[in-house]
Amino acid sequence: MNLRILKKLSKRAAPLLPLLDDRRMQFRSERWDNYHGMLIRDRTCWNRSRCHATFQGYGDDIVFDTRAGYRVRMRPPVHPLKGTMMVGATSGYYEPEWDEECAWSALVGIVHAETTDWSTYPDVGNSRRFNGVGDIFRAAHELIADRPKGTPA
C-alpha cells in the first residue's frame, strides 16, 4: 500500500466509522502535521536522505551506499498525504494527550475486534479470514446490517 491508496481507503472508510459507534472526531490531515500510524511497505514513497558514512540505521531504516559514494537512508513515511481522512480524540485525565490515526486503520481495528472469537482464549483468532481490502469493507457492512435498528449511532 502506498500513501495514495491509503488516502482513498480512508475516504471510503470514514462514513462507516460513525455507523460502527466510533465517536472520535473526523478531520482531513494537514501537510506534515498528522501521523497515520501504519507501516507503508511501498518503497517508492519512502523518505530518502543522505546520512553520515558510519550511520547504520534504526528500526525499519534501509541504509545503502550509492555509486557516487554517498550513504543514503530510506525510511517509511509517517505523515499521510494532505487531505487524508483522519480520526482523533484526546485521552487521559490529568495530562490528556491527542491520539490520532487514519480512518482506514480505525476501520480495520474495529472489524478485527468485532470478528475476533474471544471464547477460545488463550488461542484467540478471527472467526473469518480477510484476504484483502474488499473483505474488510464487506465485514464492516455486515456488522452495520447486523446492528439492531433504533440504536444510537
N, C-alpha and C positions, 0 to 999 in steps of 0.2 A: 504494500500500500504506500502511495506517496501522499504528499500534502494536498494535492488537488482532489484526489479521490476521498481523502478524509473530510474535506470541506463539503463535498457533495453528499456523502453519507450522513454527516452531521445535519445537513439541511433536511434530509429525509427523516431523520430520527427525532428532530426537535418537536414536531407536532404530536408525536406518540408519547412523549415523556409525561405531560400532564395527565393523559388518559391512564397512565400506569402509576399514578399518585406520586410523581416526582415533583415536589413543590419548590424546588430551587429556582432561582431567578435565571431566565434565559436572556442572553445578550450576544451580540456579534463581537468577535475578537478585534482588537486593535493591533496594528503592526508592532512587533517586538514587545508587546505589553502583557500577553497572556501565555499560559503554558497548557499544552494539550494533554500531557500525562500519558503518552503512548510511546512505544518504540517503533519508529518508522524504519523499516528494513530496506526500502528502496534507496540504494546508494547514490542514485543520480541527484537526489535533493539533499544529501548530507552536506554539512558545512565544512569547507576546506580552508585551512590557514597554514602559513609557514610556522615552523617552530624551531627551537634550538637543536643543534646537532646531536645532543645527548638525551633529548626528551624521548621517553619510552611510551607515554600514553597512559590514560586512565580508563578503567571500565570498558565501555563499548568503543573506545577510540581505535582507529586504524592509523598507524604511523608507517610511512614508507619514504624512501629516497627516490627523487626524480633523476632523470638522465642528466639534468643540468647541475646536479649536486646539491639540491635543496632538500630539506626534510619537510614533509607535508603531513599535517594531522587532519584526519577526517573524523567527524563525529555526527551522530544523528541529530536532527533538528529538534529543538524543544519548544519552539514557538510555532503556532499554526499560521496559516495564511490569513491575511486581513479579511474579515467578514465570515470566518468560520463560526458556526453556532456553538456557543459555549453554555454551560450551566455552572452556577456557583452559589455559594452561601457562606455565611460566617458560622463558625462553630467554636464552642468553648465558652466558659463562663467568666472567669477572672481576667483572662487575656484572650479574647476571641481572635481567631485568625481566619482569613479568607481562604477558601478551598474551592478550586475550580477544575473542570475537565471538559473535554469536548462532548457534544451531545451524543456522538456515536459511542464513545466508551461508556457513557452513562447508560445508554440503552443496552449495550452488551452486558454490563454488570447486572442490570435489573433482570434481563432474560435469563442469564445464567443462575442468578439467585432464586428465581421463581421456578426454574425447571430442575433444580437440584433435588435429588432424592435423599432427604435427611434421615429417613428411617433406617438406613443401613449403616449408621455411624459405627465404627470409625472408617469404614470403606465407602466414603461418600463419593457419589458421582452423579453426572447429569442423567436424567431419565430419558433423554433423547440425544441424538447426535447432530452436531452442527457442522456441515461441510462447507458453508460459505455464507456470504452476506445475505442471500435470499432466505436462508433458513432462519437467520436471526429475525428478519422482518416478518416472516410467516409466523414464527413463535410469538412475536410481540402482538401481532394482530389476533392470534388465537387467545392470548392472555386477556386482551381487551374485550374480545367477544364473550369470554367465559365469566367476566365480572357481572354480578347481578345489576339489573337496571335500577336506577334511582340512587346508587351510591354516589357520594360526592366525589368529584374528580380532584 
